[in-house]
């Protein structure tokens, strides 16, 4: 049984590779801007709405898992994901794409996302941290596989046919891989070692919740904004060939994946404030490099954006780990579902901000300044409200 349970991790990674294709959105932006005559703000809307509905539907997906079989919930989410991508192939304007890609596909990911996590966490009652760290790396590593594929498909078939091809592929893959998913017959309930058992209602009355929520929101605001503009920044500022930028995005996605188990391990090893401070200092360094680099600064571009992507992945390990640490394990699923709404807010603010700065000031380089400001504020909040261990 202990060997067999790793099958769920492998299947979950493959499913997350499909669901995480949203992180390859920057590959689609310029072709869509040309095809639909879109501004930078407009081309970021489907990505922004996708991430918002992904975050908003995740708590709902958690409730469905408790009521229905994990397999059924995963299939339902997979159908929505595939349908959203397929319908996007008929988009004639940005608002149709916002609905099909943003709302339908985004909702599908939100519903499906929690299933592999819930199933794996119950099968790996004794090695939960290791198993979930490996599992979640699949979502972050998705662009490593999907960005080059998407770029190749767009070059060969155009952006709208690519939506259809990927949609059909995701529909088939997720449904087939969902079939084996189930909870173990006999659930082994872990003891709550730290004695903390805070309900969602009680959590909402604590200052630590709002501080953690804000810090997570800032980190996702930065990370998702950077992910959404990586392609255009590489092409427009550094002047990297469009065919090569997909390779760079694949490299950055590897750092995204590495960031999850790395920062998860650091969260277990160090105090919360030290892990948060380390992440924020690295983000500020990345933003400074962003301000410095110019046309031809390939090395600085790689270092800056690799750190950005790594820290974004890291926060998807830091936030759940600190949710459990601060509020206990008993109500973890519900509590983290609430904390995760910060992800949706970060997606909306980050994408609107980057698009507007590009449209009004003419360059994505200006996003580095609000990034530094946001992170400094979040660092102060963390030191005031999250420094105490009690």
WOWOCOR-V277717 format. One record per pair of residues at least 24 apart in sequence whose C-alpha atoms are under 8 Angstrom apart, sorted by sequence separation. I is the first residue (numbers start at 0). J is the second residue. If there is no record, write none. Layout:
<<I;J> <I;J>>
//
This chain:
<<79;103> <80;104> <282;306> <21;46> <79;104> <80;105> <281;306> <282;307> <80;106> <281;307> <79;106> <80;107> <21;49> <79;107> <80;108> <282;310> <78;107> <79;108> <281;310> <76;106> <77;107> <76;107> <77;108> <75;107> <76;108> <278;310> <76;109> <76;110> <77;111> <75;110> <76;111> <278;313> <75;111> <73;110> <74;111> <72;110> <73;111> <72;111> <73;112> <73;114> <72;114> <69;114> <45;93> <49;97> <44;93> <48;97> <52;101> <60;109> <61;110> <69;118> <52;102> <56;106> <60;110> <64;114> <251;301> <255;305> <258;308> <259;309> <263;313> <271;321> <42;93> <45;96> <49;100> <50;101> <55;106> <59;110> <60;111> <254;305> <258;309> <262;313> <266;317> <41;93> <45;97> <49;101> <53;105> <57;109> <60;112> <61;113> <254;306> <257;309> <258;310> <261;313> <262;314> <44;97> <45;98> <48;101> <49;102> <52;105> <53;106> <56;109> <57;110> <60;113> <61;114> <251;304> <255;308> <256;309> <258;311> <259;312> <260;313> <263;316> <46;100> <47;101> <48;102> <51;105> <52;106> <53;107> <55;109> <56;110> <247;301> <251;305> <254;308> <255;309> <258;312> <259;313> <262;316> <263;317> <266;320> <45;100> <46;101> <49;104> <50;105> <53;108> <54;109> <57;112> <237;292> <250;305> <254;309> <255;310> <257;312> <258;313> <259;314> <262;317> <266;321> <35;91> <37;93> <45;101> <49;105> <53;109> <57;113> <237;293> <238;294> <239;295> <252;308> <255;311> <256;312> <257;313> <259;315> <260;316> <35;92> <44;101> <48;105> <49;106> <52;109> <53;110> <236;293> <237;294> <238;295> <251;308> <255;312> <259;316> <263;320> <35;93> <236;294> <237;295> <251;309> <254;312> <255;313> <237;296> <122;182> <237;297> <121;182> <122;183> <18;80> <118;180> <121;183> <118;181> <124;187> <237;300> <118;182> <124;188> <115;180> <121;186> <124;189> <121;187> <233;300> <90;159> <88;158> <89;159> <88;159> <87;159> <88;160> <88;161> <88;162> <290;364> <87;162> <88;163> <229;304> <289;364> <290;365> <87;163> <85;162> <86;163> <290;367> <84;162> <85;163> <289;367> <84;163> <85;164> <225;304> <85;165> <287;367> <84;165> <85;166> <286;367> <84;166> <85;167> <225;307> <226;308> <286;368> <83;166> <225;308> <81;165> <82;166> <286;370> <81;166> <222;307> <286;371> <80;166> <81;167> <221;307> <222;308> <81;168> <283;370> <81;169> <82;170> <222;310> <223;311> <283;371> <80;169> <81;170> <222;311> <282;371> <18;108> <80;170> <221;311> <283;374> <77;169> <78;170> <150;242> <218;310> <219;311> <282;374> <77;170> <218;311> <18;112> <150;245> <219;314> <279;374> <77;173> <78;174> <218;314> <279;375> <15;112> <77;174> <147;245> <74;173> <146;245> <147;246> <215;314> <279;378> <73;173> <74;174> <146;246> <73;174> <146;248> <147;249> <276;378> <74;177> <143;246> <146;249> <215;318> <275;378> <11;115> <73;177> <143;248> <144;249> <142;248> <143;249> <275;381> <8;115> <70;177> <142;249> <143;250> <211;318> <7;115> <70;178> <143;251> <70;179> <140;249> <143;252> <272;381> <70;180> <142;252> <143;253> <272;382> <7;118> <8;119> <69;180> <70;181> <141;252> <7;119> <69;181> <140;252> <68;181> <69;182> <139;252> <140;253> <272;385> <139;253> <140;254> <271;385> <272;386> <4;119> <140;255> <271;386> <139;255> <140;256> <22;139> <139;256> <4;122> <19;137> <138;256> <207;325> <4;123> <19;138> <22;141> <23;142> <136;255> <137;256> <15;135> <18;138> <19;139> <22;142> <26;146> <136;256> <16;137> <17;138> <19;140> <20;141> <135;256> <136;257> <8;130> <12;134> <15;137> <16;138> <19;141> <20;142> <23;145> <219;341> <220;342> <223;345> <224;346> <11;134> <12;135> <15;138> <16;139> <18;141> <19;142> <23;146> <26;149> <136;259> <219;342> <223;346> <227;350> <12;136> <13;137> <16;140> <17;141> <26;150> <135;259> <136;260> <202;326> <220;344> <221;345> <8;133> <9;134> <12;137> <16;141> <20;145> <216;341> <220;345> <224;349> <228;353> <8;134> <11;137> <12;138> <15;141> <16;142> <20;146> <23;149> <212;338> <215;341> <216;342> <219;345> <220;346> <223;349> <224;350> <31;158> <132;259> <133;260> <211;338> <212;339> <215;342> <218;345> <219;346> <220;347> <223;350> <16;144> <17;145> <30;158> <132;260> <198;326> <213;341> <216;344> <217;345> <220;348> <221;349> <16;145> <197;326> <212;341> <216;345> <220;349> <224;353> <195;325> <196;326> <197;327> <208;338> <220;350> <27;158> <129;260> <132;263> <195;326> <196;327> <199;330> <232;363> <195;327> <196;328> <197;329> <198;330> <202;334> <194;327> <195;328> <196;329> <197;330> <193;327> <196;330> <199;333> <199;334> <228;363> <191;327> <198;334> <191;328> <191;329> <199;337> <221;370> <18;169> <17;169> <17;173> <217;373> <218;374> <217;374> <14;172> <14;173> <217;377> <14;176> <214;377> <213;377> <214;378> <10;176> <214;380> <214;381> <210;380> <211;381> <210;381> <7;180> <139;312> <210;384> <211;385> <210;385> <207;384> <206;384> <207;385> <46;227> <43;227> <132;316> <25;226> <24;226> <25;227> <29;231> <23;226> <24;227> <25;228> <28;231> <22;226> <23;227> <25;229> <26;230> <22;227> <25;230> <25;231> <26;245> <23;248> <61;332> <61;333> <58;333> <61;336> <58;336> <57;336> <58;337> <54;339> <55;340> <54;340> <54;341> <54;342> <55;343> <54;343> <53;343> <51;342> <52;343> <50;342> <51;343> <50;343> <51;344> <51;346> <50;346> <51;347> <50;347> <48;346> <47;346> <48;347> <47;347> <47;350> <46;350> <47;351> <44;350> <43;350> <44;351> <43;351> <40;350> <40;351> <43;354> <40;353> <41;354> <40;354> <39;354> <40;355> <39;355> <40;357> <39;357> <40;358> <39;358> <38;358>>
//
